[in-house]
């Protein structure tokens, strides 16, 4: 039942209702520019997005070699500790060989509220997300 709205391309009406909660970033400082806004969706929306978008798209990206090498915790057969070991070994190799090295880590932790949703949807469609799923997410 959760996949039907994604197949049809439009969200259920109760999925479009969101509860916004504002939390203080600093205790006893309720200034509006120092509040963090959280949007709470229905639990079945989050579960459906995780199953249909998260897992399906993650496997599609993995099958087509579109994921960076340093992304481990998301995929079956790969562990988060493996990426730590790989990183430590790379740093040790650079130190022992006395060469220059650089690492780039792109992560959106803490920045999800700054992502442009329409741009993210266009990129996901280009990467293999069905257009009907993107349309449903756009209704949310």
One Martini backbone bead per residue (centre of mass of N, CA, C, O) as a GRO file, in nm:
protein
  140
    1UNK     BB    1   0.054   0.065  -0.016
    2UNK     BB    2   0.308   0.256  -0.015
    3UNK     BB    3   0.371   0.237  -0.338
    4UNK     BB    4   0.132   0.367  -0.492
    5UNK     BB    5   0.205   0.674  -0.490
    6UNK     BB    6   0.478   0.627  -0.648
    7UNK     BB    7   0.343   0.510  -0.907
    8UNK     BB    8   0.141   0.762  -0.957
    9UNK     BB    9   0.280   1.057  -0.850
   10UNK     BB   10   0.108   1.093  -0.573
   11UNK     BB   11   0.024   1.206  -0.276
   12UNK     BB   12  -0.114   1.170   0.005
   13UNK     BB   13  -0.291   1.385   0.194
   14UNK     BB   14  -0.167   1.300   0.480
   15UNK     BB   15   0.139   1.342   0.384
   16UNK     BB   16   0.122   1.672   0.358
   17UNK     BB   17   0.127   1.675   0.661
   18UNK     BB   18   0.308   1.891   0.886
   19UNK     BB   19   0.520   1.905   1.171
   20UNK     BB   20   0.648   2.184   1.329
   21UNK     BB   21   0.960   2.223   1.503
   22UNK     BB   22   1.111   2.430   1.756
   23UNK     BB   23   1.452   2.456   1.844
   24UNK     BB   24   1.696   2.530   2.052
   25UNK     BB   25   2.034   2.586   2.015
   26UNK     BB   26   2.016   2.763   2.273
   27UNK     BB   27   1.978   2.793   2.586
   28UNK     BB   28   1.768   3.053   2.650
   29UNK     BB   29   1.744   3.125   2.311
   30UNK     BB   30   1.448   3.236   2.136
   31UNK     BB   31   1.553   3.333   1.883
   32UNK     BB   32   1.469   3.298   1.554
   33UNK     BB   33   1.781   3.262   1.451
   34UNK     BB   34   1.811   3.023   1.704
   35UNK     BB   35   1.636   2.813   1.542
   36UNK     BB   36   1.528   2.476   1.489
   37UNK     BB   37   1.374   2.318   1.218
   38UNK     BB   38   1.129   2.057   1.226
   39UNK     BB   39   1.003   1.802   1.010
   40UNK     BB   40   0.710   1.604   1.063
   41UNK     BB   41   0.623   1.304   0.953
   42UNK     BB   42   0.485   1.040   0.882
   43UNK     BB   43   0.593   0.722   0.933
   44UNK     BB   44   0.515   0.598   0.649
   45UNK     BB   45   0.677   0.796   0.482
   46UNK     BB   46   0.960   0.730   0.584
   47UNK     BB   47   0.947   0.429   0.518
   48UNK     BB   48   0.890   0.455   0.214
   49UNK     BB   49   1.142   0.622   0.145
   50UNK     BB   50   1.346   0.413   0.240
   51UNK     BB   51   1.261   0.177   0.059
   52UNK     BB   52   1.219   0.311  -0.229
   53UNK     BB   53   1.464   0.509  -0.229
   54UNK     BB   54   1.703   0.423  -0.060
   55UNK     BB   55   1.746   0.118  -0.134
   56UNK     BB   56   1.699   0.119  -0.439
   57UNK     BB   57   1.904   0.345  -0.511
   58UNK     BB   58   2.153   0.222  -0.378
   59UNK     BB   59   2.161  -0.034  -0.557
   60UNK     BB   60   2.176   0.110  -0.827
   61UNK     BB   61   2.439   0.268  -0.771
   62UNK     BB   62   2.611   0.018  -0.711
   63UNK     BB   63   2.567  -0.139  -0.984
   64UNK     BB   64   2.680   0.144  -1.146
   65UNK     BB   65   2.924   0.283  -1.002
   66UNK     BB   66   2.820   0.573  -0.828
   67UNK     BB   67   2.984   0.524  -0.576
   68UNK     BB   68   3.188   0.589  -0.345
   69UNK     BB   69   3.445   0.426  -0.182
   70UNK     BB   70   3.372   0.560   0.118
   71UNK     BB   71   3.094   0.401   0.102
   72UNK     BB   72   2.970   0.162   0.350
   73UNK     BB   73   2.709   0.159   0.557
   74UNK     BB   74   2.474   0.114   0.326
   75UNK     BB   75   2.586  -0.166   0.235
   76UNK     BB   76   2.601  -0.479   0.169
   77UNK     BB   77   2.909  -0.615   0.296
   78UNK     BB   78   2.956  -0.340   0.443
   79UNK     BB   79   3.155  -0.158   0.676
   80UNK     BB   80   3.233   0.105   0.875
   81UNK     BB   81   3.518   0.001   0.969
   82UNK     BB   82   3.652  -0.018   0.687
   83UNK     BB   83   3.686   0.288   0.636
   84UNK     BB   84   3.873   0.339   0.874
   85UNK     BB   85   4.099   0.150   0.792
   86UNK     BB   86   4.152   0.275   0.514
   87UNK     BB   87   4.226   0.557   0.620
   88UNK     BB   88   4.461   0.479   0.804
   89UNK     BB   89   4.633   0.343   0.584
   90UNK     BB   90   4.663   0.593   0.405
   91UNK     BB   91   4.800   0.772   0.615
   92UNK     BB   92   5.040   0.583   0.672
   93UNK     BB   93   5.152   0.573   0.388
   94UNK     BB   94   5.210   0.876   0.359
   95UNK     BB   95   5.398   0.894   0.605
   96UNK     BB   96   5.610   0.676   0.524
   97UNK     BB   97   5.660   0.800   0.223
   98UNK     BB   98   5.667   1.114   0.232
   99UNK     BB   99   5.396   1.230   0.110
  100UNK     BB  100   5.153   1.377  -0.050
  101UNK     BB  101   4.805   1.443   0.055
  102UNK     BB  102   4.446   1.394  -0.023
  103UNK     BB  103   4.109   1.448   0.105
  104UNK     BB  104   3.766   1.383   0.013
  105UNK     BB  105   3.459   1.480   0.188
  106UNK     BB  106   3.122   1.419   0.117
  107UNK     BB  107   2.877   1.570   0.336
  108UNK     BB  108   2.528   1.631   0.470
  109UNK     BB  109   2.571   1.675   0.756
  110UNK     BB  110   2.362   1.932   0.869
  111UNK     BB  111   2.239   2.017   0.549
  112UNK     BB  112   1.940   1.939   0.470
  113UNK     BB  113   1.807   2.234   0.501
  114UNK     BB  114   1.998   2.342   0.236
  115UNK     BB  115   1.862   2.185   0.031
  116UNK     BB  116   1.749   2.165  -0.300
  117UNK     BB  117   1.489   1.977  -0.382
  118UNK     BB  118   1.462   2.006  -0.694
  119UNK     BB  119   1.759   1.941  -0.753
  120UNK     BB  120   1.769   1.663  -0.620
  121UNK     BB  121   1.551   1.533  -0.796
  122UNK     BB  122   1.696   1.569  -1.069
  123UNK     BB  123   1.944   1.400  -0.992
  124UNK     BB  124   1.791   1.136  -0.923
  125UNK     BB  125   1.668   1.095  -1.202
  126UNK     BB  126   1.945   1.080  -1.347
  127UNK     BB  127   2.028   0.823  -1.151
  128UNK     BB  128   1.720   0.645  -1.156
  129UNK     BB  129   1.473   0.781  -1.064
  130UNK     BB  130   1.160   0.774  -1.090
  131UNK     BB  131   0.935   1.012  -1.187
  132UNK     BB  132   0.699   0.930  -0.996
  133UNK     BB  133   0.862   0.953  -0.734
  134UNK     BB  134   0.944   1.250  -0.767
  135UNK     BB  135   0.653   1.359  -0.773
  136UNK     BB  136   0.570   1.260  -0.492
  137UNK     BB  137   0.794   1.411  -0.335
  138UNK     BB  138   0.701   1.692  -0.436
  139UNK     BB  139   0.424   1.684  -0.276
  140UNK     BB  140   0.566   1.691   0.013
   0.00000   0.00000   0.00000
